[in-house]
Amino acid sequence: MATSVALASARRRRVRSLATRQEIIEATISCFAEIGYFRTTTTEIARKAGVTRGAVQHYFPTTQHVLESSIDYLREKWLERYFEGAHRTPVGKDYIDQAVDNMWEMVNSRLSAAWRELLGAARTDSELRAIVEPAAAEYERARLEAGRRAYPDYALALRDVFERWRDKLEFMAEGMKGATIIHDRDRRIRIQLDWLKKELHEVWEKQGDKVRIR
C-alpha cells in the first residue's frame, strides 16, 4: 500500500514538473513574440509563466538551454499546426485555396512571430546565431517534408514543381507578413493571396485521386 502511494505521488510530481517546464517554454516563446529577444530575461519569463526565477533556472540553467528547448518546441508545434490546417479543409472548399489560407494563418501565428524574432536577432548576435543557424536548417528541412506529407498528391505529381511553388507561397506569405506599415494593407494582401490561388490553380489540376500539371 505504501509503495503504491509513493508511486502515485511520484507520478504526480513528474506530471507537475513536465507541466511547469512546458509553461516556461510557452512563456519564453510569448516573450520572444511580444517584447523581442533582447528584452526577454529570466525575470520576464518567470513573470509570464507565473513561476519564480529560481524555477526557470532549475529547469533551464543557462540561456542556451532555454533557447534550444524553445526552438525545438517551436518546430514541433509549427509542424503540428501546419498538419492540422492542411487536414481540416472544410466541405466544399477548394484544396489549393485551403493550402494558401493555411500558410497565411501560419505566418501570422505566435509561433512564427517568435521564430522571425530569433532569426532577426541572430543577425547581430553571434552567440544566438550559432544556435539558430543549425536549427534553421533543420527547421526548413522539416517544413519542406511537412509540405510533402500534407499534400502528397501534389508532391508526387512532380516534386521539383511542387517544391518551387511551395517555396514561392511561403516566401510571399512571409514577405507580406513583414510589410506591417503600408497603406491599405489588408486589401492589398488579400489581392495577392487571391492571385496566388489563381496562379496555383493554373499550374495544378486535381482529377479524382490524380493530380495533373498543366
N, C-alpha and C positions, 0 to 999 in steps of 0.2 A: 504493500500500500504506500509506504513512504517513498519507495522507488518511483512509483507511478506519479505521485505528486511532484517529486523532484523533476521528473522528465517533462511533465506538463508545464511546470514553472520555467524550465529551461527553454522550451519551445516558445512560450510567450515572450520571453526575453529576446530570443532570436528574431521573432516577428517584429517586436518593437524596435529592435536595433536596425533591421532592414528598412523599416518604415522611416525611421529618423534619417538614415543615410540617404534615402531617396528624396525626402523633404529637403535636405540640404542641397542635393544636386539640382532639384527643381528650383530652389531659391537662387542658386548660383546662375542658372540659365535665365531666370527672370531678371536678375540684376544686370547681366550682360545686355539683355534686350532693352531694358528700361532706362538704365543710367550709364551704360557703357562699361567696357572692360577696365579702363583706367580708374574708374570710381568704385569699382567692385572691390570691397575689402572684406576681411573676415567679419568685422562688425556689421557691415551691411547684409552679408549673407545670413548671419545669425539672426538679425532683426527680421529679415524676410521669412526665414524658416520658423521663427518663433522658438529658437533654442539659444543656449548660451554660446559664447565664443569658444569656451572650453569644449563644448560638444562638437563644434565644427572642427577644431584642431584634433580632437580624439579620432574622428573618422578620416580626416584629411590633414595629416601633419604638415604638409608643405603645399605651396601653390601648385606645383607640378601635379601632385596627387589629385587635387580637386579639378584641375584643368583636364587632365587625361580622362578622369571619370565622367566629367561633364560632356566632353567631346564624344566619348563612346555612347553615352546616353542620348545625346542629340542625334547621332547617326541611327541608333536603333529606333527611336521614336519617330524620326522623319520617315524611315522606311515603312514603319507600321502604319502611319497615317497616309502615306502615299498609296499603299495597297488598299487601305480602306476606301479611299476616294476612287481608286480605279475600279473597284468591285461593287460600288454602290450606284451604278448607273441607273437612274430612275426608269421605270417602264415608259417607253415611248420617246426617251431622249436618245439622241444620236451618240454613238460610242466615241467618235472623234471629238465632238463638242464637249463631252464629259471629260476627255483627256485634257483638253485645253483649260477648261474651268478648274479641273483638279490641280493642274500645275500652278495656275494663278492663285488658287486658295493656299497652296503650299508655300509659295514665296511670300505670302502675306502673313504667315503664321509666326508665332512667337519663337518657334524653333529656328526658322530661317533668319529671323531678325538677330537672334543670338549668334548664329553661325557667321552672318555677314559682319557682325561687330568684331568677332575674333579674327576674321580674315583681314579686316581693315586695320585693326590694332597691330597685327603681326607685321605689317609693312614697315613699321618703325621700331618694333621691339624684337631684338634678335633672339632673346630667350623664348619669347612666345612663338616666334616663327619656327624655332627648332622643334617645338611641339606640334604646331599647327600644320606645317608643310607635309610631313608624312601622313598625318591624319587626313588632310585634304585629299591626298592622292587615293587613300583607301576609301574615303567618303565618295569620291567621284566614281570609283570602280563599283561601289555598292549601289549608287544611284543608277548607273548605266545598266547593271544587272537587274535592278528592280524594274526598270522600264521594260526590259525584255520579258521578264516574268509576268508583269502586269498586263502586257499587251502581246502575248506570244504569237497570235495570228499575224500581226503586223510585222513583228520582228523576224519571223521565219520567211515572210514573203520575199524580202530582200534586205539582208541585215545592214549593209552599209547605208542604204537609203533610209531605213528606219532610224539608225543612229544619227545620221546627219540631220533629219527632221526633228528628232528628239532634242538634240543639242540646240537647234535653232529655236525651238519652243522654249527651252529652259533659259537660254541666253536672253531672248527677247523679254521673257517674263521678269527675269532678274533686273534687266535694264529698265523696264517700265516701273518696277517697284522702286528703283533708286531715284527716279525722277519725281521727287517729292514736292518741289516748289515750281510748278508750271501752271500756266493759265488753262482753265477748263480741263483739268487733269482727268477727271473720271470719264468724261465724254470721249476724250481723245484716246484714252486707254481702251475703252470699250470698242471703239472703232478698230483699233489694232488687233484686239482679241478676235473680233468677228472676221477680220481679214485673214488672220492665221487659220481659223477654222475653214474658211473658204479655200485657202491655199492647200491645206491638208486634204480636203475633200477632192481637190483636183488631182492630187497625186495618188491617193489610196481609194480603193473601192472594194467594199465587202460584199460578196455574193454568197449568201448562205454561210457555210463554215469556212469559205475560202476568201482570201484577200488578194486582190489584183492590183498591180501598179500600172497606172495609165501611162 
